[in-house]
Amino acid sequence: MSEDINVADAYSRGSAVFMGMEMLVASGALVPRPETELLGSTALDVLHQMNLPAPRVVDMCCGAGNLACAIARHVPSARVWASDVTDACAELASRNVLHHGLADRVLVLKGDLFEALSALLPPATIDIVVCNPPYISEKRLEGDRSHLLALEPREAFAAGPYGIAIHMRVVKDAARYLRPGGALLFEVGLGQDRQVASLLERSWAYDNIGVVTNLAGEARVVIGYAKPQP
């Protein structure tokens, strides 16, 4: 998580800028971080390469809905489903969708990962799943990252003993919804790229697995493409 954002100031203003868009923020949901723009821009690049007439996108662990709104804004033909497990995030994401006039193309749902989408989305129909999940280990949250919990909710950060508990679940569940050739994109913490790429490899459901680095050369996005399901 970036240290170059003042969470208290963002909450005081009630907004933060993400990919050139004013995103509403509120306590109970993570303030959008500048580093997550790499995930957003990578998703846009993949969608442009796919060149689909009406791409179908899922923003899993949507938080404030910043990725869902940015993708919908930059790809006007896209239909986006966004999901988060907490009431606070689902409510805020819905507010941001309305704030940007995207309610005709972005649907926000509350549920545990893909649970909320299971009745709406047939298998193998999604082109891209983007996910900025919690990715800090419980040990680090009790230690050098404990300051993160001063203002923002624990659910936004805590990800089991190794920091990849949510990645593990999404790798498994996304394979059901992605069409063959559809892409799964994760934000990862510093040094987690090999672990998450290995999760994709071991699942046997993805190929063409790779990482995307930021301007500092740090791998912060992991991507894999869905294989045809047997």
Number of C-alpha atoms within 10 A of each C-alpha: 17 10 8 9 14 13 21 14 11 17 17 11 12 15 17 22 16 20 20 9 14 15 25 23 28 19 16 19 25 21 28 24 19 15 16 22 19 18 24 24 16 18 23 18 12 16 21 12 9 14 10 12 8 12 20 20 26 28 26 25 28 30 29 29 30 31 30 31 31 21 24 22 16 13 15 12 15 19 20 25 22 32 28 27 20 18 14 18 27 24 19 24 31 21 19 22 25 14 14 15 13 19 16 10 18 25 17 26 24 21 16 14 22 24 15 18 19 12 8 9 13 12 13 18 16 26 24 27 25 26 25 23 26 24 23 24 19 18 15 14 17 11 10 9 15 13 11 16 15 10 15 19 15 19 15 22 21 23 20 15 12 15 23 22 17 18 23 15 13 19 22 14 14 25 26 18 22 27 20 18 19 26 28 26 26 26 28 28 21 12 11 20 23 14 17 23 19 12 18 26 16 11 13 13 20 25 16 13 17 16 19 17 13 13 7 6 8 14 20 21 28 24 26 22 23 26 18 14 13 4
